[in-house]
Amino acid sequence: MDKKLLTPGPLTTSESTKKAMLHDWGSRDIKFIDLNKKIRQTLIELINGQNVFECVPMQGSGTFSVEAMIGSLTNKKSKILILINGAYGQRMKKICSYMSRNFITYEVAEHEIHNIYKIENLINENKDLTHIFSVYCETTSGILNPIQPISELAKKNKISLFIDAMSAFGALPLDIKETYFDAVAASSNKCLEGVPGVGFILVRKNVLQNSKNNSHSLSLDLYDQWESMEKNAQWRFTPPTHVLAAFNQALIEHKKEGGTTGRYERYKKNCKIICDGMAKLGFKQLLSNELQAPIIITFLQPKVPNFDFKKFYNSLSDKGFLIYPGKLTVADTFRIGCIGSLYEKDMSEAILAVENTLSDLEIKLI
Ligand SMILES: Cc1ncc(COP(=O)(O)O)c(C=O)c1O
């Protein structure tokens, strides 16, 4: 049996999603073309974006989609405010630097969220701002960033908001009727519970239509990808056919579970079992519950004699669970994800495995 992935992705997927890959698809065949159309339509429906947004799928991991979003939908005249509180905000900054985009940053510590008044001040001080980039759930720590007030500020000041919702899309609420934004990037292999290999960008039609010739890259050109897909319903370059077949199945299961609301409820329950269970065993969570998104939880590595992360990891792996190392720059931590095709029973078993690991390694926390 496969080990259970308590990670930020790739994640444990359902049997039926894996089985959807057991076919070979002709990329120019009508069956695949229909499947591709259905996926794009479903993703737009998830944000209530029918007739207002377009969906452009992009081969590769999530970063390819973020880079395609930035490179295609901004240009040399843009001035971007990047909100940073972790590695993925930093990555957007790096992407902007690679492309010589004009940007400023507002950076806070990895366990903090941005102050809305300070963002407003930055907007007032930089009248030429055209874009704000924000990460919805900063997976570095698992923090939930305040996307709603950021969006309200952007809308009020007529600034285009781009969201990296990689680890949030499909579980945390995102609806264009509630939250104003121009583009969001996400991928198949996180809360939508598909397999890795494809990402997508949902973008306001007029923003996409105005983006011709912006991109520095042919393969990451969203305009070109979209225009060509609209023309003949086909991908420009080899599509990840099996990944898309699995994605289609994963989206069917997402709908069956009650869509984004249903998935959020399950992940919330999963998260509570992990947080409560780990607290009971004596572990300290990095974030307070108000800042914690039900996606991935960061714990401080205990400073006790027998705790060694490698041994802790290996012991949990022997018991069938793969956790994730920490990514914080300021403290030694590790992370436990609560997303993927995993349920309350899996979470309770994971806590039992941690308890047994503590006993096997003779680690005393309480
Ligand atoms: C918020 C966020 N953005 C971007 C990425 C990058 O995705 P990938 O590693 O698939 O390129 C991740 C990956 O975990 C993420 O969590």
The ligand as an ORCA input file, in Angstrom:
! r2SCAN-3c Opt
* xyz 0 1
  C       1.521     28.914     -2.768
  C       2.383     28.157     -3.740
  N       2.772     28.765     -4.865
  C       3.547     28.142     -5.770
  C       3.949     26.839     -5.572
  C       4.853     26.209     -6.577
  O       4.302     25.081     -7.120
  P       5.244     23.953     -7.764
  O       6.124     23.444     -6.674
  O       4.209     22.958     -8.228
  O       5.972     24.574     -8.880
  C       3.580     26.155     -4.416
  C       4.013     24.777     -4.161
  O       3.827     24.204     -3.116
  C       2.757     26.833     -3.479
  O       2.375     26.221     -2.367
*
